[in-house]
Amino acid sequence: MKRRILLIVTLIVLLVIGGVVYYRYYFVFGDGTKAGTMNYFVHKGYMFKTYEGRLIQSGIRTPTQGSVQSNEFRFSVADEKVAEKLNRSAGAFLELHYKEYKHALPWRGVSNFVVDSVLSVRPFTPPNQPY
């Protein structure tokens, strides 16, 4: 009887631990699309080589300061084919689809945002700015 109770308690503890690990590292918390100009994309790491990038989204005018701020989207890429396409698209205007996780895994990248597909690639054309 003691052995059976110990087995049930052990199974419940393992299920709870498994659920917590799944929720923290594998559950897709959100997904969406970001668009902007990619200005940084590297393959780096000590033990796990991962692809990391930055997408600069168009500026947002603040009502108090009247200045333009850029919004930077930092992301990781786990798929080799998506990484190859992004590597060829430095400086282009991109639309990227991403998944957001609660926490990063070393072999998936350093960001909670993981790009899983490139929706479109267009040459970057700077906006007309009066001088």
Backbone atoms as SQL, in Angstrom:
CREATE TABLE atoms (id INTEGER PRIMARY KEY, chain TEXT, resi INTEGER, resn TEXT, atom TEXT, x REAL, y REAL, z REAL);
INSERT INTO atoms VALUES
  (1, 'A', 1, 'MET', 'N', 0.819, -1.191, 0.000),
  (2, 'A', 1, 'MET', 'CA', 0.000, 0.000, 0.000),
  (3, 'A', 1, 'MET', 'C', 0.869, 1.264, 0.000),
  (4, 'A', 2, 'LYS', 'N', 1.937, 1.285, 0.833),
  (5, 'A', 2, 'LYS', 'CA', 2.848, 2.433, 0.874),
  (6, 'A', 2, 'LYS', 'C', 3.520, 2.639, -0.476),
  (7, 'A', 3, 'ARG', 'N', 3.879, 1.556, -1.101),
  (8, 'A', 3, 'ARG', 'CA', 4.558, 1.616, -2.388),
  (9, 'A', 3, 'ARG', 'C', 3.639, 2.214, -3.456),
  (10, 'A', 4, 'ARG', 'N', 2.371, 1.849, -3.409),
  (11, 'A', 4, 'ARG', 'CA', 1.383, 2.350, -4.372),
  (12, 'A', 4, 'ARG', 'C', 1.166, 3.861, -4.174),
  (13, 'A', 5, 'ILE', 'N', 1.062, 4.314, -2.939),
  (14, 'A', 5, 'ILE', 'CA', 0.887, 5.741, -2.649),
  (15, 'A', 5, 'ILE', 'C', 2.121, 6.518, -3.095),
  (16, 'A', 6, 'LEU', 'N', 3.299, 5.990, -2.833),
  (17, 'A', 6, 'LEU', 'CA', 4.542, 6.627, -3.254),
  (18, 'A', 6, 'LEU', 'C', 4.606, 6.735, -4.780),
  (19, 'A', 7, 'LEU', 'N', 4.174, 5.706, -5.477),
  (20, 'A', 7, 'LEU', 'CA', 4.153, 5.717, -6.941),
  (21, 'A', 7, 'LEU', 'C', 3.193, 6.783, -7.456),
  (22, 'A', 8, 'ILE', 'N', 2.013, 6.887, -6.870),
  (23, 'A', 8, 'ILE', 'CA', 1.021, 7.882, -7.305),
  (24, 'A', 8, 'ILE', 'C', 1.530, 9.298, -7.040),
  (25, 'A', 9, 'VAL', 'N', 2.103, 9.529, -5.867),
  (26, 'A', 9, 'VAL', 'CA', 2.649, 10.845, -5.537),
  (27, 'A', 9, 'VAL', 'C', 3.789, 11.205, -6.489),
  (28, 'A', 10, 'THR', 'N', 4.655, 10.252, -6.786),
  (29, 'A', 10, 'THR', 'CA', 5.772, 10.481, -7.705),
  (30, 'A', 10, 'THR', 'C', 5.256, 10.832, -9.098),
  (31, 'A', 11, 'LEU', 'N', 4.250, 10.108, -9.574),
  (32, 'A', 11, 'LEU', 'CA', 3.680, 10.398, -10.892),
  (33, 'A', 11, 'LEU', 'C', 3.040, 11.789, -10.937),
  (34, 'A', 12, 'ILE', 'N', 2.339, 12.165, -9.878),
  (35, 'A', 12, 'ILE', 'CA', 1.720, 13.498, -9.828),
  (36, 'A', 12, 'ILE', 'C', 2.786, 14.583, -9.841),
  (37, 'A', 13, 'VAL', 'N', 3.850, 14.406, -9.063),
  (38, 'A', 13, 'VAL', 'CA', 4.938, 15.387, -9.024),
  (39, 'A', 13, 'VAL', 'C', 5.594, 15.500, -10.398),
  (40, 'A', 14, 'LEU', 'N', 5.842, 14.368, -11.062),
  (41, 'A', 14, 'LEU', 'CA', 6.451, 14.388, -12.399),
  (42, 'A', 14, 'LEU', 'C', 5.540, 15.073, -13.414),
  (43, 'A', 15, 'LEU', 'N', 4.238, 14.830, -13.338),
  (44, 'A', 15, 'LEU', 'CA', 3.296, 15.492, -14.238),
  (45, 'A', 15, 'LEU', 'C', 3.265, 17.003, -14.020),
  (46, 'A', 16, 'VAL', 'N', 3.297, 17.418, -12.763),
  (47, 'A', 16, 'VAL', 'CA', 3.305, 18.855, -12.459),
  (48, 'A', 16, 'VAL', 'C', 4.587, 19.495, -12.978),
  (49, 'A', 17, 'ILE', 'N', 5.723, 18.862, -12.743),
  (50, 'A', 17, 'ILE', 'CA', 7.005, 19.386, -13.230),
  (51, 'A', 17, 'ILE', 'C', 7.001, 19.442, -14.757),
  (52, 'A', 18, 'GLY', 'N', 6.512, 18.391, -15.394),
  (53, 'A', 18, 'GLY', 'CA', 6.420, 18.372, -16.860),
  (54, 'A', 18, 'GLY', 'C', 5.522, 19.487, -17.386),
  (55, 'A', 19, 'GLY', 'N', 4.399, 19.725, -16.721),
  (56, 'A', 19, 'GLY', 'CA', 3.498, 20.796, -17.135),
  (57, 'A', 19, 'GLY', 'C', 4.120, 22.171, -16.996),
  (58, 'A', 20, 'VAL', 'N', 4.837, 22.382, -15.906),
  (59, 'A', 20, 'VAL', 'CA', 5.499, 23.673, -15.686),
  (60, 'A', 20, 'VAL', 'C', 6.591, 23.898, -16.737),
  (61, 'A', 21, 'VAL', 'N', 7.389, 22.878, -17.014),
  (62, 'A', 21, 'VAL', 'CA', 8.450, 22.994, -18.026),
  (63, 'A', 21, 'VAL', 'C', 7.835, 23.271, -19.394),
  (64, 'A', 22, 'TYR', 'N', 6.770, 22.559, -19.753),
  (65, 'A', 22, 'TYR', 'CA', 6.101, 22.783, -21.037),
  (66, 'A', 22, 'TYR', 'C', 5.592, 24.224, -21.118),
  (67, 'A', 23, 'TYR', 'N', 4.917, 24.696, -20.090),
  (68, 'A', 23, 'TYR', 'CA', 4.348, 26.048, -20.096),
  (69, 'A', 23, 'TYR', 'C', 5.439, 27.112, -20.203),
  (70, 'A', 24, 'ARG', 'N', 6.518, 26.944, -19.469),
  (71, 'A', 24, 'ARG', 'CA', 7.580, 27.959, -19.459),
  (72, 'A', 24, 'ARG', 'C', 8.403, 27.992, -20.743),
  (73, 'A', 25, 'TYR', 'N', 8.638, 26.848, -21.378),
  (74, 'A', 25, 'TYR', 'CA', 9.581, 26.801, -22.488),
  (75, 'A', 25, 'TYR', 'C', 9.014, 26.396, -23.843),
  (76, 'A', 26, 'TYR', 'N', 7.866, 25.736, -23.897),
  (77, 'A', 26, 'TYR', 'CA', 7.356, 25.226, -25.168),
  (78, 'A', 26, 'TYR', 'C', 5.971, 25.759, -25.545),
  (79, 'A', 27, 'PHE', 'N', 5.219, 26.269, -24.598),
  (80, 'A', 27, 'PHE', 'CA', 3.895, 26.816, -24.869),
  (81, 'A', 27, 'PHE', 'C', 4.034, 28.127, -25.638),
  (82, 'A', 28, 'VAL', 'N', 3.341, 28.250, -26.785),
  (83, 'A', 28, 'VAL', 'CA', 3.390, 29.478, -27.571),
  (84, 'A', 28, 'VAL', 'C', 2.443, 30.476, -26.914),
  (85, 'A', 29, 'PHE', 'N', 3.016, 31.477, -26.274),
  (86, 'A', 29, 'PHE', 'CA', 2.263, 32.489, -25.544),
  (87, 'A', 29, 'PHE', 'C', 1.530, 33.422, -26.499),
  (88, 'A', 30, 'GLY', 'N', 2.156, 33.730, -27.622),
  (89, 'A', 30, 'GLY', 'CA', 1.549, 34.608, -28.615),
  (90, 'A', 30, 'GLY', 'C', 2.274, 34.470, -29.936),
  (91, 'A', 31, 'ASP', 'N', 1.627, 34.938, -30.994),
  (92, 'A', 31, 'ASP', 'CA', 2.298, 34.971, -32.287),
  (93, 'A', 31, 'ASP', 'C', 1.776, 36.173, -33.051),
  (94, 'A', 32, 'GLY', 'N', 2.526, 36.605, -34.052),
  (95, 'A', 32, 'GLY', 'CA', 2.119, 37.780, -34.790),
  (96, 'A', 32, 'GLY', 'C', 3.080, 38.098, -35.908),
  (97, 'A', 33, 'THR', 'N', 2.942, 39.316, -36.416),
  (98, 'A', 33, 'THR', 'CA', 3.744, 39.774, -37.540),
  (99, 'A', 33, 'THR', 'C', 4.396, 41.095, -37.183),
  (100, 'A', 34, 'LYS', 'N', 5.641, 41.245, -37.540),
  (101, 'A', 34, 'LYS', 'CA', 6.366, 42.503, -37.370),
  (102, 'A', 34, 'LYS', 'C', 6.945, 42.877, -38.731),
  (103, 'A', 35, 'ALA', 'N', 6.990, 44.169, -39.022),
  (104, 'A', 35, 'ALA', 'CA', 7.546, 44.660, -40.279),
  (105, 'A', 35, 'ALA', 'C', 8.546, 45.760, -39.988),
  (106, 'A', 36, 'GLY', 'N', 9.608, 45.779, -40.751),
  (107, 'A', 36, 'GLY', 'CA', 10.620, 46.806, -40.591),
  (108, 'A', 36, 'GLY', 'C', 11.861, 46.469, -41.385),
  (109, 'A', 37, 'THR', 'N', 12.913, 47.224, -41.126),
  (110, 'A', 37, 'THR', 'CA', 14.173, 47.048, -41.831),
  (111, 'A', 37, 'THR', 'C', 15.137, 46.261, -40.954),
  (112, 'A', 38, 'MET', 'N', 15.647, 45.164, -41.490),
  (113, 'A', 38, 'MET', 'CA', 16.597, 44.365, -40.725),
  (114, 'A', 38, 'MET', 'C', 17.985, 44.967, -40.901),
  (115, 'A', 39, 'ASN', 'N', 18.633, 45.264, -39.788),
  (116, 'A', 39, 'ASN', 'CA', 19.978, 45.822, -39.886),
  (117, 'A', 39, 'ASN', 'C', 21.017, 44.983, -39.157),
  (118, 'A', 40, 'TYR', 'N', 20.607, 43.848, -38.600),
  (119, 'A', 40, 'TYR', 'CA', 21.543, 43.038, -37.820),
  (120, 'A', 40, 'TYR', 'C', 21.067, 41.600, -37.868),
  (121, 'A', 41, 'PHE', 'N', 21.951, 40.700, -38.293),
  (122, 'A', 41, 'PHE', 'CA', 21.621, 39.274, -38.284),
  (123, 'A', 41, 'PHE', 'C', 22.923, 38.497, -38.160),
  (124, 'A', 42, 'VAL', 'N', 23.071, 37.712, -37.078),
  (125, 'A', 42, 'VAL', 'CA', 24.316, 36.991, -36.828),
  (126, 'A', 42, 'VAL', 'C', 24.041, 35.549, -36.406),
  (127, 'A', 43, 'HIS', 'N', 25.046, 34.729, -36.577),
  (128, 'A', 43, 'HIS', 'CA', 25.046, 33.341, -36.119),
  (129, 'A', 43, 'HIS', 'C', 26.122, 33.268, -35.049),
  (130, 'A', 44, 'LYS', 'N', 25.715, 33.111, -33.775),
  (131, 'A', 44, 'LYS', 'CA', 26.700, 33.200, -32.702),
  (132, 'A', 44, 'LYS', 'C', 26.330, 32.293, -31.537),
  (133, 'A', 45, 'GLY', 'N', 27.285, 32.112, -30.647),
  (134, 'A', 45, 'GLY', 'CA', 27.071, 31.342, -29.436),
  (135, 'A', 45, 'GLY', 'C', 28.308, 30.544, -29.080),
  (136, 'A', 46, 'TYR', 'N', 28.398, 30.166, -27.800),
  (137, 'A', 46, 'TYR', 'CA', 29.531, 29.367, -27.339),
  (138, 'A', 46, 'TYR', 'C', 29.261, 27.881, -27.556),
  (139, 'A', 47, 'MET', 'N', 28.266, 27.350, -26.891),
  (140, 'A', 47, 'MET', 'CA', 27.928, 25.928, -27.048),
  (141, 'A', 47, 'MET', 'C', 26.894, 25.712, -28.153),
  (142, 'A', 48, 'PHE', 'N', 25.854, 26.528, -28.130),
  (143, 'A', 48, 'PHE', 'CA', 24.784, 26.414, -29.114),
  (144, 'A', 48, 'PHE', 'C', 24.847, 27.616, -30.042),
  (145, 'A', 49, 'LYS', 'N', 25.154, 27.395, -31.305),
  (146, 'A', 49, 'LYS', 'CA', 25.184, 28.473, -32.294),
  (147, 'A', 49, 'LYS', 'C', 23.749, 28.762, -32.708),
  (148, 'A', 50, 'THR', 'N', 23.306, 29.983, -32.443),
  (149, 'A', 50, 'THR', 'CA', 21.940, 30.374, -32.789),
  (150, 'A', 50, 'THR', 'C', 21.965, 31.620, -33.661),
  (151, 'A', 51, 'TYR', 'N', 20.879, 31.841, -34.385),
  (152, 'A', 51, 'TYR', 'CA', 20.732, 33.015, -35.233),
  (153, 'A', 51, 'TYR', 'C', 19.969, 34.077, -34.465),
  (154, 'A', 52, 'GLU', 'N', 20.541, 35.270, -34.413),
  (155, 'A', 52, 'GLU', 'CA', 19.934, 36.395, -33.691),
  (156, 'A', 52, 'GLU', 'C', 19.857, 37.582, -34.640),
  (157, 'A', 53, 'GLY', 'N', 18.765, 38.329, -34.552),
  (158, 'A', 53, 'GLY', 'CA', 18.609, 39.476, -35.432),
  (159, 'A', 53, 'GLY', 'C', 17.870, 40.622, -34.777),
  (160, 'A', 54, 'ARG', 'N', 17.916, 41.778, -35.457),
  (161, 'A', 54, 'ARG', 'CA', 17.210, 42.983, -35.024),
  (162, 'A', 54, 'ARG', 'C', 16.482, 43.570, -36.216),
  (163, 'A', 55, 'LEU', 'N', 15.251, 43.921, -35.978),
  (164, 'A', 55, 'LEU', 'CA', 14.419, 44.558, -36.991),
  (165, 'A', 55, 'LEU', 'C', 14.075, 45.955, -36.465),
  (166, 'A', 56, 'ILE', 'N', 14.353, 46.978, -37.248),
  (167, 'A', 56, 'ILE', 'CA', 14.027, 48.345, -36.859),
  (168, 'A', 56, 'ILE', 'C', 12.688, 48.686, -37.497),
  (169, 'A', 57, 'GLN', 'N', 11.691, 48.923, -36.634),
  (170, 'A', 57, 'GLN', 'CA', 10.369, 49.279, -37.124),
  (171, 'A', 57, 'GLN', 'C', 10.285, 50.782, -37.319),
  (172, 'A', 58, 'SER', 'N', 9.320, 51.234, -38.108),
  (173, 'A', 58, 'SER', 'CA', 9.219, 52.661, -38.397),
  (174, 'A', 58, 'SER', 'C', 9.031, 53.458, -37.113),
  (175, 'A', 59, 'GLY', 'N', 9.483, 54.706, -37.138),
  (176, 'A', 59, 'GLY', 'CA', 9.477, 55.558, -35.956),
  (177, 'A', 59, 'GLY', 'C', 8.089, 55.929, -35.484),
  (178, 'A', 60, 'ILE', 'N', 8.020, 56.286, -34.228),
  (179, 'A', 60, 'ILE', 'CA', 6.780, 56.707, -33.586),
  (180, 'A', 60, 'ILE', 'C', 6.982, 58.131, -33.081),
  (181, 'A', 61, 'ARG', 'N', 6.107, 59.046, -33.466),
  (182, 'A', 61, 'ARG', 'CA', 6.232, 60.433, -33.017),
  (183, 'A', 61, 'ARG', 'C', 5.598, 60.575, -31.642),
  (184, 'A', 62, 'THR', 'N', 6.377, 61.084, -30.705),
  (185, 'A', 62, 'THR', 'CA', 5.865, 61.277, -29.350),
  (186, 'A', 62, 'THR', 'C', 5.254, 62.660, -29.237),
  (187, 'A', 63, 'PRO', 'N', 4.085, 62.779, -28.604),
  (188, 'A', 63, 'PRO', 'CA', 3.424, 64.077, -28.526),
  (189, 'A', 63, 'PRO', 'C', 4.160, 65.098, -27.663),
  (190, 'A', 64, 'THR', 'N', 4.902, 64.681, -26.659),
  (191, 'A', 64, 'THR', 'CA', 5.562, 65.626, -25.756),
  (192, 'A', 64, 'THR', 'C', 6.876, 66.133, -26.319),
  (193, 'A', 65, 'GLN', 'N', 7.647, 65.275, -26.950),
  (194, 'A', 65, 'GLN', 'CA', 8.974, 65.680, -27.410),
  (195, 'A', 65, 'GLN', 'C', 8.984, 66.057, -28.885),
  (196, 'A', 66, 'GLY', 'N', 8.042, 65.535, -29.661),
  (197, 'A', 66, 'GLY', 'CA', 8.017, 65.828, -31.084),
  (198, 'A', 66, 'GLY', 'C', 9.123, 65.139, -31.860),
  (199, 'A', 67, 'SER', 'N', 9.816, 64.203, -31.252),
  (200, 'A', 67, 'SER', 'CA', 10.903, 63.512, -31.939),
  (201, 'A', 67, 'SER', 'C', 10.436, 62.139, -32.419),
  (202, 'A', 68, 'VAL', 'N', 11.227, 61.569, -33.286),
  (203, 'A', 68, 'VAL', 'CA', 10.915, 60.248, -33.816),
  (204, 'A', 68, 'VAL', 'C', 11.797, 59.225, -33.116),
  (205, 'A', 69, 'GLN', 'N', 11.181, 58.166, -32.607),
  (206, 'A', 69, 'GLN', 'CA', 11.922, 57.101, -31.953),
  (207, 'A', 69, 'GLN', 'C', 11.789, 55.834, -32.783),
  (208, 'A', 70, 'SER', 'N', 12.826, 55.048, -32.850),
  (209, 'A', 70, 'SER', 'CA', 12.716, 53.787, -33.573),
  (210, 'A', 70, 'SER', 'C', 12.374, 52.689, -32.589),
  (211, 'A', 71, 'ASN', 'N', 11.662, 51.729, -33.060),
  (212, 'A', 71, 'ASN', 'CA', 11.249, 50.596, -32.247),
  (213, 'A', 71, 'ASN', 'C', 12.037, 49.385, -32.730),
  (214, 'A', 72, 'GLU', 'N', 12.812, 48.794, -31.861),
  (215, 'A', 72, 'GLU', 'CA', 13.684, 47.682, -32.221),
  (216, 'A', 72, 'GLU', 'C', 13.063, 46.362, -31.784),
  (217, 'A', 73, 'PHE', 'N', 12.978, 45.423, -32.699),
  (218, 'A', 73, 'PHE', 'CA', 12.443, 44.095, -32.425),
  (219, 'A', 73, 'PHE', 'C', 13.604, 43.107, -32.497),
  (220, 'A', 74, 'ARG', 'N', 13.977, 42.543, -31.345),
  (221, 'A', 74, 'ARG', 'CA', 15.057, 41.546, -31.291),
  (222, 'A', 74, 'ARG', 'C', 14.437, 40.163, -31.354),
  (223, 'A', 75, 'PHE', 'N', 15.025, 39.297, -32.174),
  (224, 'A', 75, 'PHE', 'CA', 14.446, 37.976, -32.391),
  (225, 'A', 75, 'PHE', 'C', 15.519, 36.923, -32.589),
  (226, 'A', 76, 'SER', 'N', 15.097, 35.665, -32.464),
  (227, 'A', 76, 'SER', 'CA', 15.945, 34.511, -32.747),
  (228, 'A', 76, 'SER', 'C', 15.309, 33.733, -33.889),
  (229, 'A', 77, 'VAL', 'N', 16.110, 32.903, -34.541),
  (230, 'A', 77, 'VAL', 'CA', 15.616, 32.045, -35.618),
  (231, 'A', 77, 'VAL', 'C', 16.110, 30.638, -35.354),
  (232, 'A', 78, 'ALA', 'N', 15.188, 29.665, -35.348),
  (233, 'A', 78, 'ALA', 'CA', 15.558, 28.272, -35.100),
  (234, 'A', 78, 'ALA', 'C', 15.651, 27.465, -36.399),
  (235, 'A', 79, 'ASP', 'N', 14.940, 27.885, -37.436),
  (236, 'A', 79, 'ASP', 'CA', 14.884, 27.149, -38.705),
  (237, 'A', 79, 'ASP', 'C', 16.004, 27.611, -39.634),
  (238, 'A', 80, 'GLU', 'N', 16.793, 26.679, -40.120),
  (239, 'A', 80, 'GLU', 'CA', 17.944, 26.977, -40.974),
  (240, 'A', 80, 'GLU', 'C', 17.524, 27.642, -42.294),
  (241, 'A', 81, 'LYS', 'N', 16.412, 27.222, -42.890),
  (242, 'A', 81, 'LYS', 'CA', 15.964, 27.798, -44.169),
  (243, 'A', 81, 'LYS', 'C', 15.525, 29.253, -43.998),
  (244, 'A', 82, 'VAL', 'N', 14.848, 29.552, -42.894),
  (245, 'A', 82, 'VAL', 'CA', 14.449, 30.930, -42.606),
  (246, 'A', 82, 'VAL', 'C', 15.699, 31.774, -42.367),
  (247, 'A', 83, 'ALA', 'N', 16.682, 31.228, -41.677),
  (248, 'A', 83, 'ALA', 'CA', 17.933, 31.944, -41.413),
  (249, 'A', 83, 'ALA', 'C', 18.666, 32.264, -42.710),
  (250, 'A', 84, 'GLU', 'N', 18.686, 31.335, -43.654),
  (251, 'A', 84, 'GLU', 'CA', 19.342, 31.582, -44.944),
  (252, 'A', 84, 'GLU', 'C', 18.660, 32.724, -45.691),
  (253, 'A', 85, 'LYS', 'N', 17.326, 32.721, -45.683),
  (254, 'A', 85, 'LYS', 'CA', 16.582, 33.782, -46.366),
  (255, 'A', 85, 'LYS', 'C', 16.845, 35.136, -45.713),
  (256, 'A', 86, 'LEU', 'N', 16.873, 35.178, -44.387),
  (257, 'A', 86, 'LEU', 'CA', 17.149, 36.427, -43.685),
  (258, 'A', 86, 'LEU', 'C', 18.582, 36.894, -43.913),
  (259, 'A', 87, 'ASN', 'N', 19.509, 35.965, -43.978),
  (260, 'A', 87, 'ASN', 'CA', 20.916, 36.305, -44.196),
  (261, 'A', 87, 'ASN', 'C', 21.118, 36.999, -45.539),
  (262, 'A', 88, 'ARG', 'N', 20.312, 36.644, -46.525),
  (263, 'A', 88, 'ARG', 'CA', 20.392, 37.268, -47.845),
  (264, 'A', 88, 'ARG', 'C', 19.620, 38.592, -47.906),
  (265, 'A', 89, 'SER', 'N', 18.899, 38.953, -46.847),
  (266, 'A', 89, 'SER', 'CA', 17.997, 40.109, -46.885),
  (267, 'A', 89, 'SER', 'C', 18.430, 41.260, -45.985),
  (268, 'A', 90, 'ALA', 'N', 19.696, 41.353, -45.657),
  (269, 'A', 90, 'ALA', 'CA', 20.164, 42.440, -44.786),
  (270, 'A', 90, 'ALA', 'C', 19.888, 43.784, -45.435),
  (271, 'A', 91, 'GLY', 'N', 19.312, 44.702, -44.682),
  (272, 'A', 91, 'GLY', 'CA', 19.008, 46.032, -45.187),
  (273, 'A', 91, 'GLY', 'C', 17.684, 46.151, -45.912),
  (274, 'A', 92, 'ALA', 'N', 16.985, 45.042, -46.122),
  (275, 'A', 92, 'ALA', 'CA', 15.701, 45.064, -46.828),
  (276, 'A', 92, 'ALA', 'C', 14.557, 45.316, -45.850),
  (277, 'A', 93, 'PHE', 'N', 13.400, 45.710, -46.402),
  (278, 'A', 93, 'PHE', 'CA', 12.198, 45.866, -45.597),
  (279, 'A', 93, 'PHE', 'C', 11.513, 44.504, -45.554),
  (280, 'A', 94, 'LEU', 'N', 11.315, 43.971, -44.347),
  (281, 'A', 94, 'LEU', 'CA', 10.809, 42.612, -44.182),
  (282, 'A', 94, 'LEU', 'C', 9.505, 42.585, -43.396),
  (283, 'A', 95, 'GLU', 'N', 8.691, 41.594, -43.692),
  (284, 'A', 95, 'GLU', 'CA', 7.543, 41.257, -42.854),
  (285, 'A', 95, 'GLU', 'C', 7.814, 39.856, -42.330),
  (286, 'A', 96, 'LEU', 'N', 7.893, 39.721, -41.005),
  (287, 'A', 96, 'LEU', 'CA', 8.256, 38.468, -40.368),
  (288, 'A', 96, 'LEU', 'C', 7.111, 37.949, -39.500),
  (289, 'A', 97, 'HIS', 'N', 6.905, 36.646, -39.514),
  (290, 'A', 97, 'HIS', 'CA', 5.949, 36.016, -38.594),
  (291, 'A', 97, 'HIS', 'C', 6.762, 35.410, -37.461),
  (292, 'A', 98, 'TYR', 'N', 6.301, 35.607, -36.222),
  (293, 'A', 98, 'TYR', 'CA', 7.054, 35.113, -35.071),
  (294, 'A', 98, 'TYR', 'C', 6.134, 34.435, -34.072),
  (295, 'A', 99, 'LYS', 'N', 6.761, 33.645, -33.205),
  (296, 'A', 99, 'LYS', 'CA', 6.091, 33.037, -32.060),
  (297, 'A', 99, 'LYS', 'C', 6.766, 33.556, -30.802),
  (298, 'A', 100, 'GLU', 'N', 5.960, 33.852, -29.793),
  (299, 'A', 100, 'GLU', 'CA', 6.498, 34.341, -28.526),
  (300, 'A', 100, 'GLU', 'C', 6.353, 33.261, -27.463),
  (301, 'A', 101, 'TYR', 'N', 7.462, 32.954, -26.815),
  (302, 'A', 101, 'TYR', 'CA', 7.490, 31.978, -25.725),
  (303, 'A', 101, 'TYR', 'C', 7.700, 32.718, -24.409),
  (304, 'A', 102, 'LYS', 'N', 7.379, 32.089, -23.303),
  (305, 'A', 102, 'LYS', 'CA', 7.565, 32.709, -21.993),
  (306, 'A', 102, 'LYS', 'C', 9.048, 32.861, -21.646),
  (307, 'A', 103, 'HIS', 'N', 9.859, 31.882, -22.020),
  (308, 'A', 103, 'HIS', 'CA', 11.298, 31.910, -21.728),
  (309, 'A', 103, 'HIS', 'C', 12.068, 31.313, -22.902),
  (310, 'A', 104, 'ALA', 'N', 13.321, 31.712, -23.032),
  (311, 'A', 104, 'ALA', 'CA', 14.185, 31.224, -24.104),
  (312, 'A', 104, 'ALA', 'C', 14.852, 29.913, -23.699),
  (313, 'A', 105, 'LEU', 'N', 15.204, 29.135, -24.706),
  (314, 'A', 105, 'LEU', 'CA', 16.009, 27.921, -24.523),
  (315, 'A', 105, 'LEU', 'C', 17.342, 28.135, -25.228),
  (316, 'A', 106, 'PRO', 'N', 18.449, 27.645, -24.684),
  (317, 'A', 106, 'PRO', 'CA', 19.768, 27.913, -25.281),
  (318, 'A', 106, 'PRO', 'C', 19.891, 27.469, -26.736),
  (319, 'A', 107, 'TRP', 'N', 19.275, 26.372, -27.122),
  (320, 'A', 107, 'TRP', 'CA', 19.394, 25.872, -28.490),
  (321, 'A', 107, 'TRP', 'C', 18.370, 26.510, -29.429),
  (322, 'A', 108, 'ARG', 'N', 17.449, 27.303, -28.899),
  (323, 'A', 108, 'ARG', 'CA', 16.455, 27.977, -29.724),
  (324, 'A', 108, 'ARG', 'C', 16.822, 29.447, -29.929),
  (325, 'A', 109, 'GLY', 'N', 17.681, 29.997, -29.088),
  (326, 'A', 109, 'GLY', 'CA', 18.098, 31.385, -29.217),
  (327, 'A', 109, 'GLY', 'C', 18.003, 32.118, -27.894),
  (328, 'A', 110, 'VAL', 'N', 18.469, 33.359, -27.878),
  (329, 'A', 110, 'VAL', 'CA', 18.480, 34.122, -26.635),
  (330, 'A', 110, 'VAL', 'C', 17.223, 34.970, -26.455),
  (331, 'A', 111, 'SER', 'N', 16.394, 35.050, -27.469),
  (332, 'A', 111, 'SER', 'CA', 15.189, 35.871, -27.404),
  (333, 'A', 111, 'SER', 'C', 13.953, 35.002, -27.150),
  (334, 'A', 112, 'ASN', 'N', 12.935, 35.607, -26.537),
  (335, 'A', 112, 'ASN', 'CA', 11.650, 34.920, -26.371),
  (336, 'A', 112, 'ASN', 'C', 10.854, 34.924, -27.670),
  (337, 'A', 113, 'PHE', 'N', 11.254, 35.762, -28.627),
  (338, 'A', 113, 'PHE', 'CA', 10.574, 35.874, -29.913),
  (339, 'A', 113, 'PHE', 'C', 11.351, 35.066, -30.944),
  (340, 'A', 114, 'VAL', 'N', 10.700, 34.068, -31.539),
  (341, 'A', 114, 'VAL', 'CA', 11.347, 33.192, -32.516),
  (342, 'A', 114, 'VAL', 'C', 10.638, 33.359, -33.850),
  (343, 'A', 115, 'VAL', 'N', 11.366, 33.869, -34.857),
  (344, 'A', 115, 'VAL', 'CA', 10.806, 34.050, -36.191),
  (345, 'A', 115, 'VAL', 'C', 10.743, 32.688, -36.865),
  (346, 'A', 116, 'ASP', 'N', 9.543, 32.355, -37.382),
  (347, 'A', 116, 'ASP', 'CA', 9.383, 31.052, -38.030),
  (348, 'A', 116, 'ASP', 'C', 9.132, 31.154, -39.530),
  (349, 'A', 117, 'SER', 'N', 8.888, 32.369, -40.056),
  (350, 'A', 117, 'SER', 'CA', 8.739, 32.518, -41.506),
  (351, 'A', 117, 'SER', 'C', 8.917, 33.972, -41.921),
  (352, 'A', 118, 'VAL', 'N', 9.327, 34.135, -43.175),
  (353, 'A', 118, 'VAL', 'CA', 9.466, 35.451, -43.786),
  (354, 'A', 118, 'VAL', 'C', 8.285, 35.618, -44.728),
  (355, 'A', 119, 'LEU', 'N', 7.412, 36.596, -44.451),
  (356, 'A', 119, 'LEU', 'CA', 6.212, 36.789, -45.262),
  (357, 'A', 119, 'LEU', 'C', 6.507, 37.564, -46.544),
  (358, 'A', 120, 'SER', 'N', 7.353, 38.598, -46.463),
  (359, 'A', 120, 'SER', 'CA', 7.711, 39.346, -47.672),
  (360, 'A', 120, 'SER', 'C', 9.056, 40.042, -47.477),
  (361, 'A', 121, 'VAL', 'N', 9.724, 40.270, -48.611),
  (362, 'A', 121, 'VAL', 'CA', 11.009, 40.979, -48.642),
  (363, 'A', 121, 'VAL', 'C', 10.915, 42.023, -49.748),
  (364, 'A', 122, 'ARG', 'N', 11.125, 43.301, -49.386),
  (365, 'A', 122, 'ARG', 'CA', 11.117, 44.387, -50.370),
  (366, 'A', 122, 'ARG', 'C', 12.365, 45.231, -50.172),
  (367, 'A', 123, 'PRO', 'N', 12.901, 45.783, -51.253),
  (368, 'A', 123, 'PRO', 'CA', 14.051, 46.689, -51.081),
  (369, 'A', 123, 'PRO', 'C', 13.634, 47.874, -50.222),
  (370, 'A', 124, 'PHE', 'N', 14.545, 48.317, -49.377),
  (371, 'A', 124, 'PHE', 'CA', 14.253, 49.440, -48.480),
  (372, 'A', 124, 'PHE', 'C', 14.322, 50.740, -49.252),
  (373, 'A', 125, 'THR', 'N', 13.282, 51.574, -49.124),
  (374, 'A', 125, 'THR', 'CA', 13.285, 52.907, -49.710),
  (375, 'A', 125, 'THR', 'C', 13.092, 53.897, -48.568),
  (376, 'A', 126, 'PRO', 'N', 14.088, 54.722, -48.319),
  (377, 'A', 126, 'PRO', 'CA', 13.963, 55.682, -47.201),
  (378, 'A', 126, 'PRO', 'C', 12.854, 56.698, -47.485),
  (379, 'A', 127, 'PRO', 'N', 12.150, 57.125, -46.443),
  (380, 'A', 127, 'PRO', 'CA', 11.082, 58.123, -46.649),
  (381, 'A', 127, 'PRO', 'C', 11.666, 59.473, -47.034),
  (382, 'A', 128, 'ASN', 'N', 10.881, 60.244, -47.774),
  (383, 'A', 128, 'ASN', 'CA', 11.313, 61.612, -48.143),
  (384, 'A', 128, 'ASN', 'C', 11.284, 62.475, -46.900),
  (385, 'A', 129, 'GLN', 'N', 12.409, 63.063, -46.586),
  (386, 'A', 129, 'GLN', 'CA', 12.497, 63.918, -45.402),
  (387, 'A', 129, 'GLN', 'C', 12.924, 65.306, -45.832),
  (388, 'A', 130, 'PRO', 'N', 12.166, 66.337, -45.434),
  (389, 'A', 130, 'PRO', 'CA', 12.587, 67.708, -45.776),
  (390, 'A', 130, 'PRO', 'C', 13.796, 68.121, -44.940),
  (391, 'A', 131, 'TYR', 'N', 14.667, 68.863, -45.559),
  (392, 'A', 131, 'TYR', 'CA', 15.867, 69.324, -44.856),
  (393, 'A', 131, 'TYR', 'C', 15.789, 70.781, -44.547);
